[in-house]
Every structure is written in structure tokens, then in C-alpha cells.
């Protein structure tokens, strides 16, 4: 994925439940992408551990797709 990294942070809310945040870091700093490198909380939680990681990975990949723009 061109050297982009998706970092996931889980924050316990109750027994076995977590709020999840992600941040994207990469080799370029795209102009106009204000949240690049910032932690972004994923709504819809709390999640149990496995779904939290799955949701964060999918959301992070979608964010990288938006940063890179249409495939051509």
C-alpha cells in the first residue's frame, strides 16, 4: 500500500469492550488532508476486541484509498 501504516489504539470502556481509534502515517503528506497522522475515533462502538481491530483496519484502508484517489 505504498508504505502507508495504519495504527490502531484500543481504549477499554468496560469488560472486554473497547473504543477504537486509528491513525495513518505514510511516505507522503497529501495536501488538503488535515487529519493525516492524527488519531481518529471510530463511531459506532464500543466493540469487542476482534471486531474493533477489523473495523479499524477496514476504515484505515478506506482512508488510504481516499488519500490516494481514484485508481487509474
ABEGO torsion letter per residue (X at the ends): XGGBBBBBBBBBABBGBBBBBBBBBBABBBBGBAABGBBBBBBGOBBBAAAAAAAAAAAAAAAAAAAAEBBX
